[in-house]
Amino acid sequence: MRSGSIPGARGRVLPMTLLGDPVLHAPCEEVTEFGPELERLVEDMFATMYAARGVGLAANQVGRALRVFVYDCPDDEDERHLGHVVNPRLVSADGIPLRGPEGCLSLPGLEAGVERYDEAVVEGYTVDGDRVRLPGTGFFARCLQHECDHLDGRVYVDHLSGWRRSRVRRKIAKAPWGG
């Protein structure tokens, strides 16, 4: 991404991968080639995330099994966090575990209370290969954990149990995309 450009402004909206697609349920591959193709993917992911009105998007949500995610997410103090991470690693998830509403662009229209830590740190790289470290609190910490889960082949429903899981599974079965 060029410095100073609006993320996604030059991108194209990609089709969203929905729950049930195998690419969402398998760990993603490390990115080994940095360059124009990766930059295009990140631009397209921003465009797709904004078109879907999301706050984060992992590459496997657009059918690419690569360890990349983008985000434009506030924390609990309403500070905006905007960027992308290539080959992210969740190096810590700590603090207080809080149950909060969580949705996903790959499960459109659904939401459930998911327990996540209120602090998280992700380390990785930019599309230029520069190291990046992202500490997050509150809602942004939830976003970081959610997107890292995607890249490990998990969706938020995998964190649910009991009646919460049953309720979401029933809603998925009734959803037009859930079949």
Protein Blocks (a to p, Z undefined) as FASTA:
>chain_A
ZZhiaehklpccdddddehiaklmcccdddfbgcjklmmmmmmmmmmmmmnopabdcfkl
nopacdcdddddddfkopacddddehiacfbdehjddddddddfklghiacdddddfbdc
dddddfkopacddddehjlmmmmmmmmmmmnopafklmpgcjllmmmmmmmmmpmklZZ
